Amino acid sequence: MKNVMHNLERQASKFHETSILPIMDICRFPFTDPRIAFLSIACLRYLRRAKPDIIHYVPSSGLTPASLFRARTFAKYARAPRLLISCLQLLNKPFLSKKITSALKPDLVLVQSQISKEILNSLGLETRWLPNGVDISKFSPASTITKRALREKYDLANKFVILHVGHIKDARGLHMLQNIPNKSTKLIVIGSTSTSLDKDVANRLLEQGALVWRRYLNDIQEIYNLSDCYVFPTSDRSASIEIPLSVLEAMSCNIPVVSTKFGGLPEIFDQGDGLFFADHKNEFLEAIDAVRNKDVEVRTRDKVIPYSWERVGETLSAIYREIEAPS
């Protein structure tokens, strides 16, 4: 979520005066818990001084009564005439009702899939589609020579390398990757240090011969570029944002991708040119074999170029201008 928030702010700043509310920097005891820090007087004072025309809130989960209340409080503190919320994950509908959304209604919710749009519209909320983006300069294809050098650097020479980046939890569908590692195939799973680790899942992967890295990698594009295939086996909607950044990053490096039909992915990408959609383990294995056997021409980067952060920022700026109240 933070990655998305910072990229949206960086792109929007090219067209507007922007700032990110440093809530945990300005708040002090007893408001050290980020879930309630927004209630502090320091937060109120900061927003009153900033005098924003638009509050754009990116919650750490999908829309819930708590996130709607938090966003509405920010807007009230700031006396901001317009309130936007990004819904990056498919919300759990039972937590919301028309009564709640009517009382805490933002001006606009930015969504990433048709199903989120339909659910929120049915609750009386206005929506607009805004996808996630990718840094197409940082995540760019490597030459054959560079790929070979990277494999030597990470001691992966002469291996068929399969990669997954994300939370190391059962909900990510990592069981779909069981029995993939062997003498000629290496599975790499990279987990975030900011989220909890499911030790049972990690241990099963390690027992099967996978590499499990749980650390921040500043040059993670190197790992994409040394890989032969990226896999995203997730089906649980609560386990990822609806347009996973890792899938976009892998595609931007022009490597083949095998993914479930997750969230907004099948809405923005057609299968083909190195992108496979698979629902079952057998389909995953068949797609991976097709990549291994070089039975496909890979042009995944061409597919993702329209979703650079620069283009997403232009779309967001247009939305801001459209809803901004007259001065």
KEDREN-284193 format. One record per residue: x, y, z of N, C-alpha, C, O in turn. Coordinates in pm, whole numbers, plus 50000, padded with zeros to 5 digits. Example, Ala and Ser with C-alpha at 12.3 -4.5 7.8 and 13.67 -1.06 7.14 Angstrom:
((51319,49431,50780),(51230,49550,50780),(51320,49670,50780),(51424,49668,50846))
((51285,49775,50708),(51367,49894,50714),(51290,50003,50787),(51341,50114,50804))
//
This chain:
((50082,49880,50000),(50000,50000,50000),(50087,50126,50000),(50058,50223,49929))
((50194,50124,50082),(50281,50241,50090),(50347,50269,49956),(50363,50385,49917))
((50386,50163,49886),(50448,50179,49755),(50353,50252,49661),(50393,50345,49590))
((50227,50210,49659),(50127,50274,49573),(50110,50420,49614),(50110,50509,49530))
((50095,50444,49744),(50072,50580,49793),(50186,50673,49753),(50163,50783,49704))
((50310,50629,49773),(50424,50715,49742),(50436,50740,49591),(50473,50850,49550))
((50406,50641,49510),(50412,50661,49365),(50301,50754,49317),(50324,50837,49229))
((50182,50740,49372),(50073,50830,49335),(50107,50974,49372),(50085,51067,49294))
((50163,50993,49493),(50198,51129,49536),(50309,51186,49449),(50303,51303,49411))
((50409,51106,49416),(50520,51154,49335),(50473,51197,49196),(50518,51299,49143))
((50383,51120,49138),(50333,51157,49005),(50239,51277,49010),(50244,51365,48924))
((50152,51279,49113),(50058,51391,49125),(50131,51522,49150),(50084,51629,49110))
((50248,51515,49216),(50324,51636,49247),(50377,51705,49122),(50418,51821,49129))
((50378,51636,49010),(50420,51698,48884),(50317,51799,48833),(50349,51886,48753))
((50193,51784,48881),(50084,51868,48832),(50019,51952,48942),(49949,52050,48913))
((50041,51913,49068),(49973,51978,49180),(50071,51994,49296),(50175,51928,49301))
((50038,52081,49388),(50114,52091,49513),(50062,51982,49605),(49944,51981,49640))
((50149,51892,49645),(50106,51775,49723),(50195,51754,49845),(50306,51807,49852))
((50145,51678,49940),(50226,51633,50053),(50159,51510,50113),(50037,51493,50104))
((50241,51426,50176),(50191,51308,50245),(50182,51340,50393),(50278,51392,50451))
((50069,51311,50455),(50051,51339,50597),(50143,51248,50679),(50122,51126,50680))
((50243,51304,50747),(50338,51222,50825),(50281,51192,50963),(50335,51238,51064))
((50173,51117,50967),(50093,51106,51090),(50173,51051,51207),(50155,51097,51320))
((50259,50953,51184),(50332,50894,51297),(50451,50981,51340),(50509,50958,51446))
((50486,51080,51259),(50592,51173,51297),(50539,51287,51383),(50608,51338,51471))
((50415,51325,51357),(50361,51441,51429),(50283,51402,51554),(50260,51485,51641))
((50244,51276,51563),(50161,51234,51677),(50248,51180,51791),(50352,51117,51769))
((50204,51205,51911),(50277,51163,52030),(50182,51088,52124),(50062,51076,52097))
((50238,51038,52233),(50157,50967,52334),(50034,51051,52370),(50047,51172,52389))
((49914,50991,52380),(49887,50846,52379),(49851,50791,52242),(49801,50679,52232))
((49874,50870,52135),(49828,50830,52003),(49940,50766,51920),(49961,50803,51804))
((50011,50670,51979),(50119,50605,51908),(50072,50488,51822),(50147,50438,51739))
((49949,50445,51842),(49891,50339,51759),(49838,50404,51632),(49752,50491,51639))
((49889,50362,51513),(49846,50425,51388),(49696,50416,51362),(49642,50494,51284))
((49630,50321,51427),(49486,50307,51404),(49406,50419,51469),(49293,50445,51430))
((49465,50486,51569),(49392,50595,51637),(49469,50727,51634),(49419,50828,51684))
((49589,50726,51575),(49671,50847,51575),(49603,50964,51504),(49631,51080,51534))
((49514,50932,51411),(49446,51040,51338),(49357,51125,51428),(49315,51234,51389))
((49327,51078,51549),(49241,51152,51641),(49316,51260,51718),(49254,51338,51790))
((49446,51266,51704),(49526,51357,51785),(49507,51503,51745),(49473,51534,51631))
((49530,51591,51840),(49525,51735,51816),(49634,51774,51716),(49614,51864,51635))
((49750,51707,51723),(49860,51738,51632),(49820,51714,51487),(49857,51790,51398))
((49745,51606,51466),(49697,51576,51330),(49601,51684,51282),(49611,51731,51169))
((49509,51724,51369),(49414,51830,51336),(49488,51959,51300),(49458,52022,51199))
((49585,51998,51382),(49659,52122,51357),(49736,52117,51226),(49740,52214,51151))
((49797,52004,51200),(49875,51988,51077),(49786,52008,50955),(49821,52080,50862))
((49669,51943,50956),(49580,51952,50841),(49519,52091,50828),(49498,52139,50716))
((49490,52156,50940),(49436,52292,50935),(49538,52388,50871),(49502,52476,50794))
((49666,52368,50905),(49770,52454,50848),(49791,52425,50699),(49815,52516,50620))
((49781,52298,50663),(49805,52260,50523),(49697,52313,50429),(49727,52348,50315))
((49573,52320,50475),(49460,52371,50396),(49450,52305,50258),(49447,52375,50156))
((49444,52172,50253),(49434,52106,50121),(49297,52125,50058),(49196,52138,50127))
((49295,52127,49925),(49168,52131,49852),(49110,51991,49839),(48988,51973,49830))
((49199,51891,49837),(49158,51751,49821),(49232,51666,49923),(49353,51679,49939))
((49160,51580,49990),(49220,51473,50071),(49209,51344,49990),(49099,51305,49951))
((49321,51279,49965),(49323,51150,49896),(49379,51047,49994),(49497,51048,50027))
((49292,50958,50039),(49330,50860,50142),(49350,50724,50078),(49266,50675,50002))
((49466,50662,50110),(49497,50528,50062),(49504,50436,50183),(49609,50426,50246))
((49394,50369,50220),(49394,50284,50339),(49480,50160,50319),(49507,50119,50206))
((49522,50102,50430),(49608,49983,50423),(49529,49856,50395),(49586,49747,50389))
((49400,49869,50377),(49316,49755,50340),(49204,49808,50251),(49206,49925,50213))
((49109,49724,50220),(48995,49769,50142),(48906,49861,50224),(48935,49891,50340))
((48798,49905,50165),(48706,49993,50235),(48636,49920,50349),(48578,49813,50330))
((48643,49978,50468),(48576,49928,50587),(48512,50048,50655),(48546,50162,50622))
((48421,50026,50749),(48368,50140,50826),(48479,50222,50891),(48470,50345,50897))
((48583,50154,50941),(48693,50226,51007),(48769,50315,50908),(48800,50430,50940))
((48798,50262,50788),(48872,50343,50691),(48787,50459,50639),(48840,50568,50614))
((48657,50438,50623),(48570,50547,50582),(48563,50655,50690),(48566,50774,50660))
((48553,50613,50816),(48548,50709,50926),(48680,50787,50935),(48680,50908,50957))
((48792,50716,50919),(48922,50781,50926),(48937,50886,50816),(48984,50997,50840))
((48897,50849,50695),(48907,50942,50582),(48818,51063,50602),(48859,51176,50576))
((48696,51040,50649),(48604,51151,50672),(48656,51244,50782),(48637,51365,50775))
((48724,51186,50883),(48783,51268,50989),(48895,51355,50934),(48904,51473,50968))
((48980,51298,50849),(49085,51377,50787),(49026,51497,50711),(49074,51610,50723))
((48922,51470,50633),(48860,51576,50554),(48798,51683,50643),(48804,51802,50611))
((48739,51641,50754),(48677,51737,50846),(48783,51823,50914),(48768,51945,50925))
((48891,51760,50959),(49002,51834,51019),(49055,51940,50922),(49078,52055,50960))
((49073,51899,50798),(49136,51987,50699),(49038,52088,50640),(49078,52182,50571))
((48909,52067,50668),(48804,52147,50606),(48818,52140,50454),(48793,52237,50382))
((48857,52022,50407),(48877,52002,50264),(48742,51980,50195),(48661,51901,50243))
((48719,52049,50084),(48590,52033,50016),(48574,51902,49939),(48462,51865,49905))
((48686,51831,49912),(48676,51708,49834),(48754,51595,49901),(48863,51616,49954))
((48695,51474,49897),(48756,51356,49958),(48755,51240,49860),(48650,51200,49810))
((48874,51185,49833),(48890,51066,49750),(48947,50954,49836),(49025,50979,49928))
((48909,50831,49804),(48967,50714,49869),(49006,50613,49763),(48928,50585,49671))
((49126,50558,49774),(49167,50449,49686),(49129,50316,49750),(49165,50290,49864))
((49058,50233,49677),(49024,50098,49722),(49113,50000,49646),(49082,49965,49532))
((49221,49957,49708),(49319,49872,49641),(49287,49724,49653),(49336,49643,49574))
((49205,49688,49751),(49166,49548,49769),(49016,49534,49763),(48942,49627,49797))
((48971,49418,49719),(48829,49390,49715),(48774,49388,49857),(48816,49308,49940))
((48680,49477,49882),(48624,49487,50017),(48536,49366,50050),(48487,49296,49961))
((48517,49345,50179),(48428,49240,50227),(48291,49304,50249),(48271,49372,50349))
((48199,49283,50158),(48072,49357,50157),(47996,49354,50290),(47939,49457,50327))
((47991,49242,50363),(47914,49242,50489),(47954,49350,50589),(47876,49384,50677))
((48078,49403,50576),(48122,49506,50670),(48064,49643,50638),(48072,49734,50721))
((48006,49659,50519),(47952,49788,50479),(47803,49777,50455),(47750,49670,50426))
((47736,49890,50467),(47594,49898,50437),(47566,50035,50379),(47649,50126,50390))
((47451,50051,50316),(47417,50182,50260),(47407,50287,50368),(47436,50405,50344))
((47367,50246,50487),(47356,50342,50598),(47494,50396,50635),(47510,50516,50659))
((47593,50306,50640),(47730,50348,50674),(47789,50434,50564),(47845,50541,50590))
((47778,50387,50439),(47839,50462,50330),(47770,50596,50308),(47835,50692,50266))
((47643,50605,50337),(47572,50733,50324),(47622,50834,50427),(47637,50952,50398))
((47648,50785,50549),(47693,50874,50657),(47838,50918,50639),(47875,51028,50680))
((47920,50832,50579),(48064,50860,50568),(48109,50871,50422),(48224,50845,50390))
((48020,50909,50337),(48041,50903,50192),(48151,50996,50143),(48146,51117,50167))
((48253,50941,50074),(48353,51026,50009),(48297,51078,49876),(48193,51031,49830))
((48366,51173,49816),(48320,51223,49686),(48344,51121,49576),(48268,51113,49480))
((48452,51041,49591),(48486,50946,49487),(48572,50835,49544),(48657,50860,49629))
((48548,50712,49497),(48633,50599,49533),(48702,50549,49406),(48636,50523,49306))
((48833,50536,49412),(48910,50487,49298),(48926,50336,49311),(48978,50287,49411))
((48880,50262,49210),(48878,50116,49217),(48964,50055,49107),(49009,50124,49015))
((48989,49921,49121),(49079,49854,49028),(49018,49730,48963),(49088,49655,48895))
((48889,49707,48985),(48824,49594,48919),(48676,49623,48903),(48618,49705,48973))
((48616,49553,48808),(48474,49571,48782),(48388,49525,48899),(48285,49585,48929))
((48431,49419,48966),(48350,49368,49078),(48350,49468,49193),(48247,49486,49259))
((48464,49533,49220),(48466,49637,49324),(48376,49754,49285),(48304,49808,49369))
((48381,49791,49159),(48296,49899,49110),(48148,49867,49132),(48072,49951,49181))
((48109,49746,49097),(47967,49707,49109),(47923,49705,49255),(47814,49751,49288))
((48007,49651,49343),(47972,49645,49486),(47958,49785,49544),(47861,49814,49614))
((48054,49871,49515),(48051,50006,49571),(47937,50090,49512),(47874,50168,49582))
((47912,50073,49382),(47799,50144,49322),(47667,50103,49386),(47578,50185,49404))
((47657,49973,49419),(47532,49924,49481),(47514,49981,49621),(47403,49982,49674))
((47623,50030,49681),(47617,50092,49813),(47604,50244,49804),(47612,50315,49904))
((47583,50293,49682),(47560,50435,49664),(47685,50520,49651),(47678,50642,49662))
((47800,50457,49627),(47924,50530,49615),(47961,50551,49468),(47945,50461,49386))
((48011,50669,49437),(48058,50698,49302),(48200,50646,49288),(48282,50663,49379))
((48230,50583,49176),(48361,50522,49158),(48425,50568,49027),(48357,50611,48934))
((48556,50555,49023),(48633,50577,48901),(48746,50477,48899),(48801,50443,49003))
((48780,50429,48782),(48884,50326,48769),(49021,50393,48763),(49043,50484,48684))
((49112,50346,48847),(49251,50390,48843),(49340,50271,48875),(49338,50222,48988))
((49418,50224,48778),(49502,50107,48803),(49628,50144,48879),(49659,50262,48897))
((49701,50043,48925),(49835,50065,48975),(49929,50079,48855),(49893,50048,48742))
((50050,50125,48883),(50146,50143,48777),(50278,50074,48806),(50291,50001,48905))
((50375,50098,48719),(50507,50036,48733),(50612,50134,48684),(50588,50211,48591))
((50728,50131,48747),(50842,50212,48705),(50910,50141,48589),(50991,50049,48609))
((50878,50182,48468),(50929,50111,48349),(51077,50139,48323),(51139,50072,48241))
((51134,50239,48393),(51278,50265,48379),(51356,50171,48470),(51455,50110,48428))
((51313,50160,48595),(51380,50071,48689),(51362,49925,48649),(51457,49848,48649))
((51240,49889,48615),(51209,49750,48578),(51211,49738,48426),(51108,49752,48360))
((51329,49713,48375),(51349,49705,48230),(51421,49575,48196),(51489,49519,48282))
((51407,49526,48073),(51466,49396,48038),(51618,49398,48043),(51682,49500,48018))
((51674,49284,48077),(51820,49267,48079),(51864,49192,47955),(51791,49110,47900))
((51985,49222,47910),(52042,49150,47797),(52079,49007,47839),(52083,48976,47958))
((52105,48924,47742),(52145,48786,47770),(52274,48783,47853),(52289,48701,47944))
((52366,48873,47821),(52493,48880,47894),(52469,48921,48039),(52527,48863,48131))
((52384,49021,48059),(52354,49067,48196),(52282,48959,48274),(52312,48937,48392))
((52189,48891,48210),(52115,48783,48278),(52213,48673,48324),(52202,48621,48435))
((52307,48640,48237),(52405,48537,48273),(52490,48583,48391),(52520,48504,48481))
((52529,48711,48391),(52610,48764,48500),(52533,48765,48632),(52589,48737,48738))
((52405,48797,48626),(52321,48798,48746),(52306,48657,48803),(52308,48639,48925))
((52292,48560,48716),(52281,48422,48763),(52410,48377,48833),(52407,48305,48933))
((52523,48422,48779),(52650,48391,48845),(52658,48462,48981),(52704,48403,49079))
((52614,48586,48986),(52619,48664,49109),(52540,48598,49221),(52583,48597,49336))
((52424,48541,49186),(52337,48481,49288),(52350,48328,49291),(52267,48260,49351))
((52455,48275,49227),(52485,48131,49229),(52367,48049,49175),(52325,47951,49236))
((52314,48092,49062),(52200,48024,49001),(52228,47987,48856),(52135,47974,48776))
((52354,47970,48822),(52389,47933,48685),(52330,47797,48649),(52322,47707,48733))
((52288,47783,48524),(52236,47657,48470),(52109,47610,48539),(52081,47491,48542))
((52033,47703,48595),(51906,47669,48657),(51791,47736,48581),(51807,47846,48528))
((51677,47670,48576),(51553,47733,48530),(51492,47796,48654),(51452,47725,48746))
((51483,47929,48657),(51447,48001,48779),(51304,48052,48772),(51265,48123,48679))
((51225,48014,48873),(51087,48059,48887),(51079,48149,49009),(51134,48117,49115))
((51011,48261,48997),(51009,48362,49102),(50868,48397,49148),(50776,48404,49067))
((50854,48417,49279),(50732,48478,49334),(50773,48579,49439),(50858,48551,49524))
((50713,48698,49434),(50741,48805,49531),(50612,48840,49604),(50510,48868,49541))
((50617,48836,49737),(50496,48872,49812),(50497,48809,49950),(50596,48750,49993))
((50385,48825,50020),(50374,48772,50156),(50392,48621,50156),(50337,48550,50072))
((50469,48572,50253),(50488,48427,50266),(50380,48375,50359),(50403,48352,50478))
((50263,48357,50302),(50146,48311,50375),(50069,48210,50291),(50079,48210,50168))
((49994,48125,50357),(49917,48022,50286),(49815,48084,50192),(49784,48027,50087))
((49762,48202,50230),(49660,48267,50148),(49712,48309,50011),(49634,48335,49920))
((49844,48317,49995),(49901,48355,49867),(49896,48242,49765),(49934,48261,49649))
((49851,48123,49807),(49839,48012,49713),(49971,47945,49681),(49985,47884,49575))
((50067,47956,49771),(50200,47900,49745),(50200,47748,49738),(50297,47688,49691))
((50093,47685,49787),(50083,47539,49775),(50079,47496,49628),(50110,47381,49595))
((50039,47589,49539),(50035,47558,49395),(50176,47534,49341),(50192,47476,49234))
((50276,47578,49415),(50414,47568,49367),(50487,47448,49427),(50607,47431,49405))
((50415,47366,49503),(50477,47249,49564),(50532,47155,49457),(50471,47136,49351))
((50648,47098,49487),(50714,46998,49402),(50769,47056,49271),(50812,46981,49184))
((50767,47188,49257),(50827,47248,49138),(50979,47245,49143),(51042,47211,49043))
((51042,47280,49258),(51189,47278,49262),(51244,47137,49238),(51191,47039,49291))
((51352,47128,49159),(51423,47002,49141),(51568,47035,49104),(51611,47150,49120))
((51643,46938,49056),(51785,46962,49029),(51809,47070,48925),(51910,47141,48930))
((51717,47083,48830),(51736,47181,48722),(51650,47305,48738),(51665,47401,48663))
((51559,47305,48837),(51465,47416,48855),(51478,47472,48996),(51477,47398,49095))
((51490,47602,49004),(51499,47667,49134),(51382,47765,49150),(51360,47852,49066))
((51309,47749,49260),(51201,47840,49294),(51252,47939,49398),(51308,47900,49501))
((51232,48068,49372),(51269,48173,49466),(51142,48242,49513),(51061,48286,49432))
((51124,48251,49644),(51011,48323,49703),(51068,48434,49789),(51143,48409,49884))
((51032,48558,49756),(51082,48674,49829),(50967,48734,49907),(50866,48774,49850))
((50984,48742,50040),(50880,48794,50127),(50916,48929,50185),(51034,48964,50195))
((50816,49002,50223),(50835,49134,50282),(50873,49123,50430),(50825,49034,50501))
((50959,49214,50475),(50995,49219,50617),(50891,49295,50698),(50894,49291,50821))
((50798,49364,50630),(50700,49445,50700),(50572,49368,50734),(50483,49422,50799))
((50563,49242,50690),(50446,49160,50720),(50490,49032,50790),(50605,48990,50778))
((50398,48972,50862),(50430,48851,50938),(50459,48733,50845),(50409,48727,50733))
((50538,48640,50893),(50578,48522,50818),(50504,48400,50868),(50498,48376,50988))
((50446,48322,50776),(50386,48194,50810),(50499,48090,50807),(50540,48046,50700))
((50547,48052,50925),(50663,47964,50933),(50638,47827,50870),(50729,47768,50813))
((50514,47777,50881),(50483,47647,50822),(50498,47652,50670),(50553,47560,50610))
((50447,47760,50610),(50459,47775,50464),(50605,47787,50425),(50650,47723,50329))
((50681,47869,50498),(50823,47888,50467),(50900,47757,50481),(50985,47726,50398))
((50871,47682,50585),(50942,47555,50605),(50910,47454,50496),(50999,47381,50452))
((50784,47449,50452),(50748,47356,50343),(50824,47392,50216),(50873,47304,50145))
((50834,47521,50188),(50907,47565,50068),(51055,47528,50079),(51114,47479,49982))
((51113,47550,50195),(51255,47519,50214),(51280,47369,50202),(51380,47327,50145))
((51189,47289,50256),(51204,47142,50250),(51201,47092,50105),(51261,46990,50073))
((51130,47165,50020),(51119,47126,49879),(51236,47178,49795),(51244,47151,49675))
((51326,47253,49860),(51443,47303,49788),(51430,47444,49736),(51516,47489,49660))
((51325,47514,49774),(51309,47653,49730),(51401,47745,49808),(51442,47714,49920))
((51434,47858,49749),(51503,47964,49819),(51397,48060,49875),(51313,48109,49800))
((51401,48086,50005),(51306,48176,50068),(51385,48292,50126),(51461,48277,50222))
((51365,48410,50066),(51436,48530,50111),(51336,48625,50172),(51240,48666,50107))
((51359,48660,50297),(51271,48757,50364),(51356,48877,50405),(51398,48890,50519))
((51378,48964,50309),(51457,49083,50333),(51428,49186,50224),(51377,49153,50116))
((51460,49309,50254),(51440,49415,50156),(51552,49412,50054),(51670,49407,50091))
((51517,49413,49928),(51616,49411,49820),(51601,49540,49740),(51504,49558,49667))
((51698,49628,49753),(51692,49755,49683),(51699,49735,49532),(51640,49812,49455))
((51771,49633,49490),(51785,49604,49348),(51703,49481,49309),(51754,49390,49243))
((51578,49479,49350),(51497,49359,49324),(51477,49335,49175),(51446,49224,49134))
((51497,49440,49094),(51485,49420,48949),(51588,49319,48899),(51567,49255,48796))
((51699,49304,48973),(51797,49203,48934),(51739,49063,48945),(51767,48976,48862))
((51658,49041,49047),(51600,48907,49067),(51497,48877,48959),(51490,48765,48909))
((51418,48979,48922),(51326,48959,48810),(51406,48923,48684),(51369,48831,48611))
((51512,48995,48660),(51585,48979,48534),(51667,48851,48526),(51698,48806,48416))
((51701,48791,48639),(51771,48662,48631),(51673,48546,48621),(51712,48433,48595))
((51543,48575,48641),(51441,48470,48643),(51392,48436,48502),(51396,48519,48411))
((51348,48311,48487),(51292,48267,48359),(51142,48282,48355),(51083,48289,48247))
((51078,48287,48473),(50932,48290,48478),(50888,48348,48612),(50946,48318,48716))
((50786,48431,48609),(50726,48482,48733),(50591,48417,48752),(50515,48402,48657))
((50559,48377,48876),(50431,48312,48904),(50355,48388,49011),(50413,48435,49109))
((50225,48399,48991),(50137,48462,49090),(50019,48368,49110),(49920,48376,49037))
((50028,48276,49209),(49927,48171,49225),(49812,48208,49318),(49741,48119,49364))
((49794,48336,49346),(49700,48379,49449),(49556,48386,49398),(49530,48438,49289))
((49464,48333,49478),(49321,48342,49448),(49244,48415,49559),(49140,48476,49532))
((49294,48409,49681),(49229,48472,49795),(49235,48624,49780),(49343,48682,49780))
((49119,48688,49765),(49113,48832,49739),(49171,48916,49850),(49213,49030,49828))
((49176,48861,49971),(49229,48938,50083),(49381,48933,50090),(49441,49000,50174))
((49443,48853,50003),(49587,48830,50013),(49671,48925,49930),(49794,48923,49937))
((49605,49011,49850),(49682,49100,49764),(49596,49216,49719),(49473,49208,49721))
((49661,49325,49680),(49588,49432,49613),(49542,49381,49477),(49598,49286,49424))
((49440,49446,49420),(49372,49389,49304),(49454,49392,49175),(49429,49312,49084))
((49549,49482,49167),(49645,49480,49056),(49783,49470,49118),(49844,49573,49149))
((49833,49348,49137),(49958,49326,49212),(50078,49393,49145),(50100,49377,49026))
((50154,49468,49223),(50269,49539,49168),(50375,49441,49116),(50441,49469,49016))
((50390,49327,49182),(50494,49232,49141),(50468,49180,49000),(50563,49157,48925))
((50343,49160,48965),(50310,49113,48830),(50349,49219,48727),(50406,49188,48623))
((50317,49345,48757),(50352,49453,48665),(50503,49467,48652),(50555,49491,48543))
((50574,49452,48763),(50720,49465,48761),(50784,49353,48679),(50877,49378,48602))
((50734,49231,48695),(50787,49119,48617),(50762,49141,48468),(50851,49118,48386))
((50641,49184,48434),(50609,49209,48294),(50695,49321,48236),(50737,49315,48121))
((50721,49424,48317),(50803,49535,48270),(50945,49490,48240),(51012,49550,48156))
((50991,49384,48308),(51122,49325,48279),(51116,49228,48162),(51216,49166,48126))
((50997,49215,48104),(50973,49129,47987),(51006,48983,48012),(51068,48916,47929))
((50962,48934,48129),(50974,48790,48153),(50834,48730,48149),(50735,48799,48175))
((50823,48601,48117),(50692,48536,48114),(50627,48537,48252),(50697,48530,48354))
((50496,48545,48255),(50420,48549,48380),(50308,48446,48374),(50233,48441,48277))
((50296,48365,48479),(50184,48273,48494),(50108,48316,48618),(50163,48317,48728))
((49980,48350,48600),(49902,48406,48711),(49760,48351,48710),(49709,48308,48607))
((49699,48355,48827),(49555,48332,48833),(49485,48454,48773),(49548,48556,48748))
((49356,48441,48749),(49278,48555,48698),(49239,48642,48817),(49122,48652,48854))
((49339,48703,48874),(49322,48773,49001),(49281,48918,48981),(49336,48989,48897))
((49181,48961,49062),(49145,49102,49067),(49124,49165,48932),(49045,49117,48851))
((49196,49276,48909),(49180,49349,48783),(49273,49304,48673),(49268,49360,48564))
((49357,49202,48697),(49454,49160,48596),(49389,49120,48464),(49431,49169,48359))
((49287,49031,48464),(49229,48992,48335),(49148,49103,48270),(49108,49091,48154))
((49123,49212,48344),(49050,49325,48287),(49142,49419,48210),(49098,49490,48120))
((49271,49420,48246),(49363,49510,48177),(49459,49437,48083),(49522,49499,47998))
((49469,49304,48098),(49560,49228,48013),(49488,49110,47948),(49410,49041,48013))
((49516,49089,47819),(49473,48968,47751),(49584,48864,47763),(49702,48898,47768))
((49543,48738,47768),(49642,48631,47771),(49718,48627,47639),(49664,48660,47533))
((49842,48587,47647),(49924,48574,47526),(50053,48652,47536),(50071,48732,47628))
((50144,48630,47441),(50272,48699,47436),(50352,48682,47565),(50422,48774,47608))
((50341,48564,47625),(50418,48537,47747),(50340,48554,47875),(50394,48530,47984))
((50214,48594,47866),(50128,48603,47985),(50028,48489,47981),(49952,48475,47885))
((50028,48408,48087),(49937,48294,48098),(49845,48315,48217),(49889,48356,48324))
((49717,48285,48198),(49624,48280,48312),(49592,48135,48339),(49553,48060,48249))
((49609,48093,48465),(49587,47954,48504),(49509,47951,48635),(49537,48027,48727))
((49412,47862,48642),(49328,47852,48761),(49363,47733,48850),(49334,47734,48969))
((49424,47631,48791),(49453,47509,48866),(49601,47474,48856),(49671,47523,48768))
((49646,47388,48947),(49788,47354,48950),(49835,47295,48818),(49944,47327,48771))
((49755,47208,48759),(49795,47148,48631),(49814,47253,48523),(49905,47244,48441))
((49726,47355,48523),(49739,47462,48426),(49866,47543,48451),(49932,47587,48357))
((49899,47562,48579),(50023,47632,48613),(50142,47554,48560),(50231,47611,48497))
((50144,47425,48586),(50257,47342,48544),(50269,47337,48392),(50380,47340,48339))
((50156,47330,48321),(50158,47329,48174),(50214,47460,48120),(50292,47461,48025))
((50173,47572,48181),(50223,47702,48135),(50372,47715,48163),(50447,47766,48079))
((50416,47671,48280),(50559,47677,48313),(50640,47591,48217),(50749,47631,48176))
((50587,47474,48181),(50656,47388,48085),(50666,47454,47948),(50768,47441,47879))
((50561,47526,47909),(50565,47598,47781),(50675,47703,47781),(50744,47723,47681))
((50691,47769,47894),(50799,47868,47906),(50934,47798,47905),(51027,47842,47836))
((50946,47689,47979),(51071,47615,47986),(51114,47566,47847),(51232,47568,47812))
((51016,47522,47769),(51044,47468,47636),(51053,47576,47529),(51070,47547,47410))
((51042,47704,47573),(51050,47819,47482),(50947,47809,47370),(50977,47838,47254))
((50826,47769,47408),(50717,47756,47310),(50637,47885,47296),(50525,47883,47244))
((50691,47996,47341),(50616,48120,47339),(50710,48237,47314),(50822,48241,47365))
((50663,48332,47234),(50737,48456,47214),(50693,48554,47322),(50574,48579,47338))
((50787,48608,47396),(50755,48690,47513),(50757,48839,47478),(50858,48893,47434))
((50641,48903,47499),(50630,49049,47481),(50544,49106,47595),(50455,49187,47573))
((50574,49061,47716),(50495,49109,47830),(50519,49257,47858),(50429,49326,47906))
((50639,49307,47828),(50666,49449,47851),(50576,49537,47765),(50528,49641,47811))
((50553,49495,47641),(50464,49573,47554),(50325,49588,47616),(50260,49691,47601))
((50282,49484,47686),(50148,49487,47747),(50140,49587,47862),(50036,49650,47884))
((50251,49602,47936),(50246,49681,48060),(50287,49827,48040),(50264,49909,48129))
((50346,49861,47927),(50389,49999,47903),(50277,50101,47926),(50303,50207,47982))
((50152,50073,47884),(50045,50171,47909),(50016,50195,48056),(49942,50287,48090))
((50074,50114,48144),(50047,50128,48287),(50172,50177,48363),(50193,50140,48479))
((50251,50258,48298),(50363,50322,48369),(50305,50416,48473),(50193,50466,48458))
((50383,50441,48580),(50335,50534,48683),(50311,50673,48625),(50225,50746,48673))
((50387,50710,48522),(50368,50842,48461),(50228,50853,48401),(50160,50955,48419))
((50184,50750,48332),(50051,50754,48271),(49942,50748,48378),(49839,50815,48367))
((49964,50667,48480),(49868,50662,48590),(49858,50799,48657),(49748,50843,48692))
((49972,50865,48674),(49972,50997,48734),(49895,51099,48651),(49826,51184,48707))
((49905,51090,48521),(49829,51180,48434),(49679,51159,48450),(49601,51255,48453))
((49641,51033,48460),(49499,51002,48481),(49450,51055,48616),(49342,51112,48626))
((49532,51034,48719),(49495,51082,48852),(49484,51234,48853),(49392,51289,48914))
((49576,51302,48788),(49572,51448,48783),(49443,51497,48717),(49382,51594,48761))
((49402,51428,48611),(49276,51465,48544),(49157,51448,48638),(49063,51528,48636))
((49160,51342,48720),(49053,51318,48816),(49052,51430,48920),(48945,51482,48953))
((49169,51467,48970),(49177,51578,49067),(49117,51705,49008),(49037,51772,49073))
((49155,51739,48886),(49105,51863,48826),(48955,51860,48807),(48886,51961,48819))
((48906,51740,48776),(48763,51725,48751),(48679,51746,48876),(48572,51806,48869))
((48727,51698,48991),(48647,51706,49111),(48681,51826,49199),(48609,51857,49294))
((48791,51895,49166),(48831,52005,49252),(48725,52114,49254),(48672,52154,49151))
((48694,52161,49375),(48591,52263,49392),(48639,52396,49335),(48759,52425,49342))
((48550,52476,49280),(48589,52607,49230),(48644,52691,49345),(48594,52686,49457))
((48749,52769,49316),(48808,52853,49420),(48726,52980,49440),(48761,53063,49524))
//
